Amino acid sequence: MIKLQILLRQPWRNAEGVEHVREVASSLGIQPTAEGRATISAEVGEQTFETMFHTPVQKLMPQPPSGSDYGRSGGSVSGDLPIPEPLKEYIESITVAPPHIRM
């Protein structure tokens, strides 16, 4: 699964707006996992991602701790993503969540 971060437009940054965007995202195959007042975290399968955004995802392998850091979890990266048409009214941006860097 590819982790996504969704930033809502100002008028939708309330409980009703977040719930509405969750429903629209779910209908597209994006699975919301958590939310705040202005953002929604979500996951999407690789095939759905590539079909929806017309771009391949680049996978990153985990890095174990080394002499200079504590390592990094695996994950995915991608360039700028186009906002799917059904979400354009509601969100400012949608991005691939960066891998976790251990501190």
Secondary structure as the mmCIF struct_conf table of DSSP 4:
data_model
#
loop_
_struct_conf.conf_type_id
_struct_conf.id
_struct_conf.beg_label_comp_id
_struct_conf.beg_label_asym_id
_struct_conf.beg_label_seq_id
_struct_conf.end_label_comp_id
_struct_conf.end_label_asym_id
_struct_conf.end_label_seq_id
STRN STRN1 ILE A 2 LEU A 8
HELX_RH_3T_P HELX_RH_3T_P1 GLN A 10 TRP A 12
BEND BEND1 ASN A 14 ASN A 14
HELX_RH_AL_P HELX_RH_AL_P1 ALA A 15 SER A 27
TURN_TY1_P TURN_TY1_P1 LEU A 28 GLY A 29
STRN STRN2 GLN A 31 GLU A 35
BEND BEND2 ARG A 37 ALA A 38
STRN STRN3 THR A 39 VAL A 44
HELX_RH_AL_P HELX_RH_AL_P2 GLU A 46 PHE A 53
BEND BEND3 HIS A 54 THR A 55
HELX_LH_PP_P HELX_LH_PP_P1 PRO A 56 VAL A 57
STRN STRN4 GLN A 58 LEU A 60
STRN STRN5 GLN A 63 GLN A 63
BEND BEND4 GLY A 67 SER A 68
STRN STRN6 ARG A 72 ARG A 72
STRN STRN7 GLY A 75 VAL A 77
BEND BEND5 GLY A 79 GLY A 79
HELX_LH_PP_P HELX_LH_PP_P2 PRO A 82 PRO A 84
HELX_RH_3T_P HELX_RH_3T_P2 GLU A 85 LEU A 87
TURN_TY1_P TURN_TY1_P2 LYS A 88 TYR A 90
STRN STRN8 ILE A 91 VAL A 96
HELX_LH_PP_P HELX_LH_PP_P3 ALA A 97 HIS A 100
STRN STRN9 ILE A 101 ILE A 101
HELX_LH_PP_P HELX_LH_PP_P4 ARG A 102 ARG A 102
#
